[in-house]
Amino acid sequence: MREIIMRFVLVPEVGGRWLWVLRDTNGDAVCQSESTFGTRERAIQAIQEIRETVRQAKVFDSLGTPTDS
């Protein structure tokens, strides 16, 4: 089984703003920032915040019931 390696990619936008995209091993976008950031450093800070808090995220089904995962 091939290991899935995720990576965040910083993307410059027109006007000097930045967003991030989370990509899987194949380079496919899994998700991206909902908003853009005024600086590259702020986009990196947002990525760091996500990386710290996602470890604590719980998994729920579509009805809002916690799963065993």
MOGI-V225607 format. One record per backbone hydrogen bond with DSSP energy under -1.0 kcal/mol. NH is the residue of the N-H (numbers start at 1). CO is the residue of the C=O. E is the energy in kcal/mol with one decimal. If there is no record, write none. Layout:
nh:NH co:CO e:E
nh:NH co:CO e:E
This chain:
nh:7 co:23 e:-2.4
nh:9 co:21 e:-2.7
nh:11 co:19 e:-3.2
nh:13 co:17 e:-3.6
nh:16 co:13 e:-1.3
nh:18 co:37 e:-2.5
nh:19 co:11 e:-2.0
nh:21 co:9 e:-2.1
nh:22 co:31 e:-3.1
nh:23 co:7 e:-3.2
nh:24 co:28 e:-2.3
nh:27 co:24 e:-2.0
nh:30 co:22 e:-3.6
nh:31 co:22 e:-1.2
nh:33 co:20 e:-2.5
nh:37 co:18 e:-3.4
nh:43 co:39 e:-1.7
nh:44 co:40 e:-2.2
nh:45 co:41 e:-2.3
nh:46 co:42 e:-2.1
nh:47 co:43 e:-1.9
nh:48 co:44 e:-2.4
nh:49 co:45 e:-2.2
nh:50 co:46 e:-2.1
nh:51 co:47 e:-2.6
nh:52 co:48 e:-1.8
nh:53 co:49 e:-2.0
nh:54 co:50 e:-2.7
nh:56 co:53 e:-1.5
nh:57 co:54 e:-1.4
nh:61 co:65 e:-2.4
nh:64 co:61 e:-1.9
nh:67 co:59 e:-2.5
